[in-house]
Amino acid sequence: MLLLQEEMRPRIVHFLPTDASPGEQREDNLSGCLATIIFVRDVNEKGEEVSAYMDYAHRLKTENWTVYFKGEKKLVPLESDLRQVHGYK
C-alpha cells in the first residue's frame, strides 16, 4: 500500500493499493496492461462529504502526480471522476 497523503481531518486517508512500486504501476497503467481505480473520500468547502472513484490511468495522462506522491498537493475528486456528494457533515 502506498500512502499518498493524510490530511488534517484524521479520518480521511488517501491511498493507492499496490504491490508494485509507483513507477511500475504508473507505466503499467499508461500502457494499458493494468487498470487501477482509486477511491477517495473528502469534505468539500461546504462541509459536505464527497467521494469519488478515479481512473488512475486517465489522471496520470492529465496531471502531474509527483506533487501527490511528495505530499505537496491533496488528491481530491474532480468533475471528470465518477463521484457522489453525500451532503452531510
C-alpha angles and dihedrals in degrees: 000000000000112000108214102181144335112208131205091272100081096211094056115084124166115208142163113214111218145143091204128071116264090254094051093047091045092056093044091051094047092049092048094242090116134032117204127186117196121203116209130181121192143154116246128217090273091057092251121139112242125188130186144181110220128200100227094203092052093048091047089056094048103037143040105247095190089089091055095048091048091049092240094122133034117241105234136167117271130204089254092060125087099255147159132207109218094193100213131108 
